[in-house]
């Protein structure tokens, strides 16, 4: 019989990082525990098995840590989304607004094909801006976003609302900034 671990035991709460008042959810203890990390990947992939995912799309950098093993687990291509100037080939670009400024993401123009079934993966869902930008890049290629998967969701920040009507799955949820 396989023991199921409580994955929240492998997430470290770091107060006042990166600035005062923020409770940072640190995934490095999860990454450092092979059994817990493997369980997290399998549980993240489970809702999407049998959905014929063609590609898993993830934004740098921590999203890559979950997306790469999920791509292997689901037998899908891995599509990296990067900040400007990081991709060597012609790229689609999407600029989006943040609470204090803006950001830009890019993806190779040939990374997705029209009709591809794409799963978006990231380590954390906060306000939803980054993953929404990823979805818009996929849609530029006429790909179909079948869902979004996150290791952690900060539900009190309501990022899920920004991603509607897309299907959302999060492995762990935190309802407040409390440890």
N, C-alpha and C positions, 0 to 999 in steps of 0.2 A: 504494500500500500504506500502511495506517495504522500508525503507530508506537504500540505499547502501552507506556505509561509504567509504571514501578515506583512505585505509589502510596505506598509506605512512604517514598519519597524526599521526599514532601510532608507528612509528619507530623513535627512537631518534638517531641522529648523534652525536657521541662522538669523537672529534678530539684527535689524538695522543694517542690512546689506541689500543692495549697494548704497542705500542712503537711509537716514533715520526714518523710522516708522514702517519700513518694509520688512516683512518676514520672508526671507529667501528659503525656498524649498530646494535643498541640495541633493541631487541624485547620485553624487559620487559614491556614497556608501552602497547604494544599490548596484552600481556598476562594478564595485569592488568585490561583490559576493556573487560568484558564478551561478549558484543555484537560484538565488533570488532574481538575478538578471534574466536567466533563462525562463523562469516562471513568468516574469513580466512580459517578455517577448511573446511567449505562447498565449498568454491571456489577452494581450493586445491584438494578436492575430485572430483569435478564435471567432469573434463576431463576423469576420470577413472571409472565412474559409468557405469555399464553394461559390463565391461571388465572381469568380473569373476576373480577378484583378490583373490588369495588364502592366501597370506601373505604380510604384510607390514614389511619391514626390515629397521631398523634405527640404526645409530651409536650414542653412547652416546655423549653428554648428552642432548644438546638442541634439537637434532633431535627427541628424545623421546617425547618431549612436543607436537610436531605436529603429530608424527606417531601414538601415542596411541589413540587420538580422531579420527584420520582418519581411523584407524582399526575398531573402533566401527561404524563409519559412513558408511564404505564400507563392513562391515560384514566379515572382514578378521582377520587372526591370526596376532599377533604382535611378531616380532622376534627381540630381542635386539642384537646388535653387540657391543662388549665391548673391552676395553684394556685388555692385558694379566693379568691373575690372578683374574679376577672379576667374571668369570662364574664357577659354581660349578660342571659342568659335562664335559665330554670329548668334546673337541672343535676343529673345523677347525681353522687354523691360516693362516693369510696372512700378509706378511711384504712388505711394500712399501716405496719408496723413496719420501722424501719431498725436498723442495728447500734447506734446511740446515739440512740434516740428514735423518733419517728414522723413521717409526712408524710401529706398529703392531696392528692388530685387530683380534678378535676371535668371533666365533659363535658356538653354540652347534651343534654337528654333526647330531642330529636328528631334528633340527629346520625346515628344508625344505626337501621336498620329490622330487624325480625326476619328472619333468614335472610341478611342482608348478608354478603358475603365480604370480610373485613377483613385487611389487611396492617398489622402494627405496625412502625414505623420509628423508629430512634433513631441518634444518632451513635456511641454507645458502649454495649457490654454489659460491665458489671462484675459486680455481685452479682445483677442481674436484678430487683431490687425495683421499680423504676419501670416497666419494661415489663410485669411481672406485674400491677401495678396497672392499667395500660392494658388488658391483656387482660380483667381482671375487669370493668372498666367496659364493654367491648364485650359481654361475656357477659351483663351486666345487661339489655342491649337485645336479647338472644337472637340476637346476631350470631355468625357463625362465624369464628374467627381461623384463617386459612389459613397464616399464617407470621409470622416476625419477621425483620427485616432490620436489620443494623448495619453502619456503616462500619468500626468497630473493635471487636474483642473482646479483652478481657483474660482469656484462657482460664484463667490460674492462679487466678482468683477464682471459678471454677466457676458463673457465672451461668446457664449453659446448663442445669445440673441443676435449678435453680429453675423453669425454663420448660418442663420436660418435661410432657407429650408433644408440645408444640408444635414445629413445624418451625422450625429456626434457620438463617439464612444470615448469615455475616459476611465482609466483603470483606478485611479485614486482621486478623491474629491476632498477639497478643503473648503469649508463654509465661512472661514474667517481668517484673520491674520494671526490668530492664537496658535501657539506651538502645538 
